[in-house]
Amino acid sequence: MIVDKRLTVRKIEHMAAKAKSSGVKFRPHFKTHHSAEIGEWFRPFGVSSIAVSSVGMAKYFADHNWNDIMVCVPANIREIDELNDLSKNVTLHVLVDSLETMNFLGEKMRSPVKVWIEIDVGYRRTGVPAARTDKISKIAEHVRKYRNLQLAGILTHAGTSYHAKSLSEIRKIYRESVSQMKTVQEFLASAGFPDLEVSVGDTPTCSVMKKFEAPISEIRPGNFVFYDLAQLNLGSCREDEISMTVACPVVSKAPERNEVIIYGGGASLSKEFYTAKRHNVYGVIAQPDGEKGRTKPVKDVYVASISQEHGKIIGPKKFVNDVKIGDVLMVLPVHACQTVLLHKEYQTCEGEIINSYQPSIC
Amino acid sequence: MIVDKRLTVRKIEHMAAKAKSSGVKFRPHFKTHHSAEIGEWFRPFGVSSIAVSSVGMAKYFADHNWNDIMVCVPANIREIDELNDLSKNVTLHVLVDSLETMNFLGEKMRSPVKVWIEIDVGYRRTGVPAARTDKISKIAEHVRKYRNLQLAGILTHAGTSYHAKSLSEIRKIYRESVSQMKTVQEFLASAGFPDLEVSVGDTPTCSVMKKFEAPISEIRPGNFVFYDLAQLNLGSCREDEISMTVACPVVSKAPERNEVIIYGGGASLSKEFYTAKRHNVYGVIAQPDGEKGRTKPVKDVYVASISQEHGKIIGPKKFVNDVKIGDVLMVLPVHACQTVLLHKEYQTCEGEIINSYQPSIC
């Protein structure tokens, strides 16, 4: 994986400035890069609070001097010991969408933890449906029973934005989710829980919206740090904003089929794909774009099929003829988060090696 | 990841016995498990030659006392230094399907390497098409020019077997590929290259065939060590032969939608799926099956959608009602090879932790 540091930092700066101008906290989701080194790139822009996707990753970033960490999946009660260890040393935020988990945490947490009630605004994955104010207020009331639980706010992930067909649909999803969160927040205020924070976060809406108004108090985009073809297709970014590529050597050619085989398959790109003009696309080939130090997609050259170690690239005859065995092709990933999971290291355009978090059994 | 060691060893024993009774070499592909510890499970059955899918993995197994290693993708000439390092210490086998790569290796290899010409028997990925005997013999002739290149044989991966619709289709693919390899072998014998070995290997045909006849001299199955839902659907294995599962805790429930959310998504299962009865299936839930120590799929309970950390399980009302937050569900993976890439460790049913190879930038 090759990461363009300058471009990445520019995007971090831009997102931080946007949050600041709206008066909301910028809590970037670090699961996309999950690298302590890349985490450091956020600090100059005032970032001190982060989101992660596992307790192991929270510990990794706590070990790298992050002190305000949200584990952004419903709390896994089987990791109660690890949660207790973490909450001794950092301001720990957890997500809850059930009475069972809330009561379990209340009984077992030995130091204070910030609790967020996850709200489902239509994605139908996790969270209490926004309309279920009865259940939401019941969970909120239970928090009060426990000394170490502090109700911080309500939180949602408007994941339907990943299936939007247009920018206006992304904006509509954003407005509808904010409106639902506002209703829930007001309901809880009237039920005796005033001043709750409201956290939202998905890269499409955070990228497309220029301003975040009340009641939003926090945004948690993650993928924007790299972007990828899925975000490009959604309209969240331009092609020259994608800052991570996978470098794959050419190991075989079949010019009679207009095909080039790279050493780079599911093991280095992941098997994520999208369908365009009835073709599956597992990656798009990019080339350096002059002096800008950026990569640019090459017209009509894409990874058309994939097995574990091989990627089959289809392209125009001229492209296939010009490519030589041993050349390195840069592949823009379909879904950067999934690609990052398959690697231990990044290399910057300047040649610096950057390590990343490696999960292990808890 | 939980691996059933006893069952895995039984399958290794069975495949080794089948190879022995046919008089062919058993060169298991270690990319599926890529673990030095699991590699040791093969030695009692006389296995001393292995296949791997990268030069880094070859080095890992060389460091764990394997001395006969085939890197089973077309040689990547950019790794010539690593290939030279390896060939000093082990009997190294490389694949070639172009004159360019052959000549490059010939000029740069500083110690002997076994060369296999990869033949395409219809999969249309890598390899010289079997009908292109002109190109095949030209590559074979070039091997003679170089002191350190030793032509060992011809090799194929009949990957079309992964798309077979029935057992009889798998057998047909096997017979057709063997027939093509026989033609190529005889052609090369008549062109002055007698006694070339013939290596075949894909889990579907190696599982389904009871015997491997001449000219086959070597089989290279890999996935059989675990098997998975894709192999089950193909008919390569029975459901009680799948020996690897992913243990995922329940973190949320939506009984009104008959859904259970596990903490286990693309980051631990991979995003591989298949379609059954118009539903995408990303995994199937299994339960312990009495005293056999085996897991058994639970009827109609499957992972219906997936994001990076969440898996959404759909099941009958009774199943959903009985499951509790904090329970651990065992998920049978769709494609074990891709799942393994996402983990650093296995745990055996007896609780032993087993490490695996972790790739890094070369």
Interface residues (C-beta under 8 A of the other chain):
Chain A: K31 S53 S54 V73 P74 A75 N76 I77 R78 D97 S98 E100 T101 F104 R124 R125 T126 G127 G159 P249 V251 S252 K253 A254 R257 I261 Y263 G266 A267 S270 K271 E272 S307 Q308 E309 H310 K312 K324 I325 G326 V328 C337 Q338 L341 L342 H343 K344 E345 Q347 I353 Q358 P359 S360 I361
Chain B: K31 S53 S54 V73 P74 A75 N76 I77 R78 D97 S98 E100 T101 F104 R124 R125 T126 G127 G159 P249 V251 S252 K253 A254 R257 I261 Y263 G266 A267 S270 K271 E272 S307 Q308 E309 H310 K312 K324 I325 G326 V328 C337 Q338 L341 L342 H343 K344 E345 Q347 I353 Q358 P359 S360 I361
